[in-house]
Amino acid sequence: MTDADRITTTIGRLDAYFTAIGGGALLTVATACIDRLRETADGCTYDPRVE
């Protein structure tokens, strides 16, 4: 599991809590940020020095 997957999973678990306190829109914003991070990371090229 990648870091982005862990963050996405955590956001999913916190969805009910955020909705209960009126922060439902936060989930939408956070998910969009994670999606952009994942797209960026997927488009990177790594050389052999990167572990």
Backbone as JSON Lines, residues from 0, in Angstrom:
{"i":0,"aa":"M","n":[0.85,-1.18,0.0],"ca":[0.0,0.0,0.0],"c":[0.9,1.24,0.0]}
{"i":1,"aa":"T","n":[0.6,2.17,-0.88],"ca":[1.4,3.38,-0.97],"c":[0.94,4.4,0.07]}
{"i":2,"aa":"D","n":[1.75,5.42,0.27],"ca":[1.36,6.48,1.2],"c":[0.06,7.14,0.77]}
{"i":3,"aa":"A","n":[-0.09,7.36,-0.53],"ca":[-1.33,7.98,-1.02],"c":[-2.53,7.09,-0.72]}
{"i":4,"aa":"D","n":[-2.38,5.77,-0.85],"ca":[-3.47,4.86,-0.52],"c":[-3.81,4.9,0.96]}
{"i":5,"aa":"R","n":[-2.78,4.99,1.81],"ca":[-3.02,5.08,3.26],"c":[-3.77,6.36,3.62]}
{"i":6,"aa":"I","n":[-3.38,7.44,2.99],"ca":[-4.04,8.72,3.26],"c":[-5.49,8.66,2.8]}
{"i":7,"aa":"T","n":[-5.71,8.11,1.62],"ca":[-7.07,7.99,1.09],"c":[-7.93,7.13,2.01]}
{"i":8,"aa":"T","n":[-7.38,6.04,2.52],"ca":[-8.11,5.17,3.44],"c":[-8.46,5.92,4.73]}
{"i":9,"aa":"T","n":[-7.51,6.66,5.24],"ca":[-7.74,7.42,6.47],"c":[-8.82,8.47,6.26]}
{"i":10,"aa":"I","n":[-8.77,9.13,5.12],"ca":[-9.8,10.14,4.82],"c":[-11.17,9.49,4.78]}
{"i":11,"aa":"G","n":[-11.24,8.3,4.19],"ca":[-12.51,7.58,4.14],"c":[-13.06,7.26,5.52]}
{"i":12,"aa":"R","n":[-12.17,6.86,6.42],"ca":[-12.6,6.54,7.79],"c":[-13.06,7.78,8.55]}
{"i":13,"aa":"L","n":[-12.47,8.9,8.25],"ca":[-12.84,10.13,8.96],"c":[-14.05,10.84,8.36]}
{"i":14,"aa":"D","n":[-14.54,10.33,7.24],"ca":[-15.67,10.97,6.56],"c":[-16.87,11.15,7.48]}
{"i":15,"aa":"A","n":[-17.25,10.12,8.2],"ca":[-18.42,10.2,9.09],"c":[-18.21,11.25,10.18]}
{"i":16,"aa":"Y","n":[-17.01,11.31,10.71],"ca":[-16.72,12.29,11.76],"c":[-16.82,13.71,11.22]}
{"i":17,"aa":"F","n":[-16.19,13.97,10.08],"ca":[-16.23,15.31,9.5],"c":[-17.66,15.73,9.15]}
{"i":18,"aa":"T","n":[-18.44,14.79,8.63],"ca":[-19.82,15.1,8.28],"c":[-20.62,15.44,9.54]}
{"i":19,"aa":"A","n":[-20.36,14.71,10.62],"ca":[-21.08,14.94,11.88],"c":[-20.8,16.32,12.45]}
{"i":20,"aa":"I","n":[-19.6,16.85,12.24],"ca":[-19.28,18.17,12.79],"c":[-19.42,19.28,11.75]}
{"i":21,"aa":"G","n":[-20.03,18.94,10.61],"ca":[-20.3,19.96,9.6],"c":[-19.15,20.21,8.64]}
{"i":22,"aa":"G","n":[-18.22,19.29,8.56],"ca":[-17.07,19.47,7.67],"c":[-17.09,18.56,6.47]}
{"i":23,"aa":"G","n":[-18.28,18.22,5.98],"ca":[-18.4,17.31,4.84],"c":[-17.65,17.8,3.61]}
{"i":24,"aa":"A","n":[-17.61,19.11,3.41],"ca":[-16.9,19.66,2.25],"c":[-15.4,19.4,2.33]}
{"i":25,"aa":"L","n":[-14.88,19.24,3.54],"ca":[-13.46,18.97,3.71],"c":[-13.06,17.67,3.03]}
{"i":26,"aa":"L","n":[-13.92,16.66,3.07],"ca":[-13.64,15.39,2.42],"c":[-13.45,15.58,0.92]}
{"i":27,"aa":"T","n":[-14.29,16.37,0.32],"ca":[-14.2,16.62,-1.11],"c":[-12.89,17.3,-1.46]}
{"i":28,"aa":"V","n":[-12.51,18.29,-0.69],"ca":[-11.26,19.02,-0.93],"c":[-10.05,18.11,-0.71]}
{"i":29,"aa":"A","n":[-10.04,17.36,0.39],"ca":[-8.92,16.48,0.7],"c":[-8.77,15.39,-0.35]}
{"i":30,"aa":"T","n":[-9.87,14.81,-0.78],"ca":[-9.83,13.77,-1.8],"c":[-9.28,14.31,-3.11]}
{"i":31,"aa":"A","n":[-9.67,15.51,-3.49],"ca":[-9.16,16.12,-4.72],"c":[-7.65,16.35,-4.62]}
{"i":32,"aa":"C","n":[-7.18,16.78,-3.45],"ca":[-5.74,16.98,-3.26],"c":[-4.98,15.67,-3.38]}
{"i":33,"aa":"I","n":[-5.5,14.62,-2.77],"ca":[-4.86,13.31,-2.84],"c":[-4.82,12.81,-4.27]}
{"i":34,"aa":"D","n":[-5.91,12.99,-5.01],"ca":[-5.94,12.57,-6.41],"c":[-4.89,13.3,-7.23]}
{"i":35,"aa":"R","n":[-4.73,14.6,-7.0],"ca":[-3.71,15.36,-7.72],"c":[-2.31,14.9,-7.35]}
{"i":36,"aa":"L","n":[-2.07,14.62,-6.06],"ca":[-0.77,14.11,-5.63],"c":[-0.46,12.76,-6.29]}
{"i":37,"aa":"R","n":[-1.46,11.89,-6.33],"ca":[-1.28,10.57,-6.93],"c":[-0.98,10.69,-8.42]}
{"i":38,"aa":"E","n":[-1.71,11.54,-9.13],"ca":[-1.46,11.74,-10.56],"c":[-0.05,12.27,-10.8]}
{"i":39,"aa":"T","n":[0.38,13.18,-9.96],"ca":[1.73,13.75,-10.09],"c":[2.79,12.68,-9.84]}
{"i":40,"aa":"A","n":[2.62,11.91,-8.77],"ca":[3.6,10.87,-8.45],"c":[3.63,9.79,-9.53]}
{"i":41,"aa":"D","n":[2.49,9.44,-10.08],"ca":[2.44,8.42,-11.12],"c":[3.14,8.88,-12.4]}
{"i":42,"aa":"G","n":[3.21,10.18,-12.61],"ca":[3.84,10.71,-13.81],"c":[5.33,10.95,-13.67]}
{"i":43,"aa":"C","n":[5.89,10.68,-12.5],"ca":[7.32,10.92,-12.26],"c":[8.17,9.79,-12.82]}
{"i":44,"aa":"T","n":[9.37,10.13,-13.15],"ca":[10.36,9.15,-13.58],"c":[11.47,9.12,-12.53]}
{"i":45,"aa":"Y","n":[11.78,7.91,-12.06],"ca":[12.77,7.76,-11.01],"c":[14.0,7.05,-11.56]}
{"i":46,"aa":"D","n":[15.17,7.51,-11.15],"ca":[16.39,6.83,-11.58],"c":[16.78,5.81,-10.52]}
{"i":47,"aa":"P","n":[17.79,5.0,-10.76],"ca":[18.16,3.92,-9.83],"c":[18.57,4.4,-8.43]}
{"i":48,"aa":"R","n":[18.92,5.68,-8.27],"ca":[19.35,6.17,-6.96],"c":[18.17,6.38,-6.01]}
{"i":49,"aa":"V","n":[16.96,6.42,-6.53],"ca":[15.77,6.65,-5.7],"c":[15.29,5.31,-5.16]}
{"i":50,"aa":"E","n":[15.1,5.24,-3.85],"ca":[14.62,3.99,-3.24],"c":[13.19,4.14,-2.82]}
